[in-house]
Amino acid sequence: KNGAIGAYYLGNKQRKAGEEEAALETYQMGVEWNPGFYANHIGVAQALDKKDDIVNAVPAYLSAAEVCAKSEKTKDKVEQLESKASNILALAYSDKKYDETIAAANAYLEVREAAEAHYYLAKALLDTGKPGDALTHADQAITMIPEGEDESKYYLTKGEAHEALKQTAEAIEAYKK
């Protein structure tokens, strides 16, 4: 247990010094020593994120959230970690890194289904000329929209996919929603 705590502090020092690879190894060692200690899981995600390895950072943040959800002391971190994973997808997409967005969204979906992941996957697929696949993910996103969230962006993406597929009537119907 103390080794995992020590690994966390050493990993933080390494990460802040710009030694992301060493920090990643240290945090991973801490996870092996005590898989239930949440801090090393977060450290792994942060080190991957700092290395711009978003394909691995996204599921690492989700994994850290799962570990945090298991303890009353750390449940308050779950939403923040899940939000970080979604924000990575949003940033990659807004930076027009479509291939990375697709890979990171797929990595997200391997861990957990979420409307946001399907949405960004649909957007990136649409922008890379795959409207049929985009439509599939837009539809999937629509079935998962969290209660109270604005649905318009999801239907807009669905409409764009239909439009790209030359399905005018379906596009108009989606745009109306």
ChimeraX attribute file (.defattr): number of C-alpha atoms within 10 A of each C-alpha:
attribute: neighborCount
match mode: 1-to-1
recipient: residues
	/A:1	12
	/A:2	10
	/A:3	13
	/A:4	24
	/A:5	18
	/A:6	15
	/A:7	24
	/A:8	27
	/A:9	18
	/A:10	17
	/A:11	28
	/A:12	22
	/A:13	14
	/A:14	18
	/A:15	23
	/A:16	13
	/A:17	10
	/A:18	14
	/A:19	16
	/A:20	22
	/A:21	17
	/A:22	15
	/A:23	28
	/A:24	24
	/A:25	15
	/A:26	25
	/A:27	30
	/A:28	21
	/A:29	18
	/A:30	29
	/A:31	23
	/A:32	13
	/A:33	16
	/A:34	16
	/A:35	16
	/A:36	18
	/A:37	20
	/A:38	24
	/A:39	21
	/A:40	30
	/A:41	26
	/A:42	24
	/A:43	27
	/A:44	30
	/A:45	27
	/A:46	23
	/A:47	27
	/A:48	22
	/A:49	21
	/A:50	17
	/A:51	16
	/A:52	12
	/A:53	15
	/A:54	23
	/A:55	21
	/A:56	17
	/A:57	26
	/A:58	29
	/A:59	23
	/A:60	27
	/A:61	28
	/A:62	25
	/A:63	22
	/A:64	24
	/A:65	25
	/A:66	18
	/A:67	21
	/A:68	24
	/A:69	17
	/A:70	13
	/A:71	13
	/A:72	8
	/A:73	9
	/A:74	14
	/A:75	15
	/A:76	13
	/A:77	18
	/A:78	20
	/A:79	13
	/A:80	13
	/A:81	22
	/A:82	19
	/A:83	14
	/A:84	19
	/A:85	25
	/A:86	22
	/A:87	14
	/A:88	20
	/A:89	28
	/A:90	18
	/A:91	12
	/A:92	19
	/A:93	20
	/A:94	13
	/A:95	10
	/A:96	13
	/A:97	13
	/A:98	21
	/A:99	16
	/A:100	18
	/A:101	28
	/A:102	24
	/A:103	17
	/A:104	27
	/A:105	30
	/A:106	20
	/A:107	19
	/A:108	26
	/A:109	18
	/A:110	10
	/A:111	13
	/A:112	12
	/A:113	15
	/A:114	18
	/A:115	21
	/A:116	24
	/A:117	27
	/A:118	26
	/A:119	28
	/A:120	29
	/A:121	30
	/A:122	31
	/A:123	26
	/A:124	26
	/A:125	22
	/A:126	22
	/A:127	16
	/A:128	13
	/A:129	12
	/A:130	16
	/A:131	24
	/A:132	16
	/A:133	14
	/A:134	28
	/A:135	24
	/A:136	15
	/A:137	24
	/A:138	31
	/A:139	18
	/A:140	19
	/A:141	26
	/A:142	20
	/A:143	12
	/A:144	13
	/A:145	16
	/A:146	13
	/A:147	7
	/A:148	6
	/A:149	7
	/A:150	10
	/A:151	14
	/A:152	14
	/A:153	14
	/A:154	28
	/A:155	22
	/A:156	18
	/A:157	27
	/A:158	31
	/A:159	25
	/A:160	25
	/A:161	29
	/A:162	23
	/A:163	17
	/A:164	18
	/A:165	15
	/A:166	11
	/A:167	13
	/A:168	14
	/A:169	12
	/A:170	17
	/A:171	21
	/A:172	16
	/A:173	13
	/A:174	20
	/A:175	18
	/A:176	11
	/A:177	12
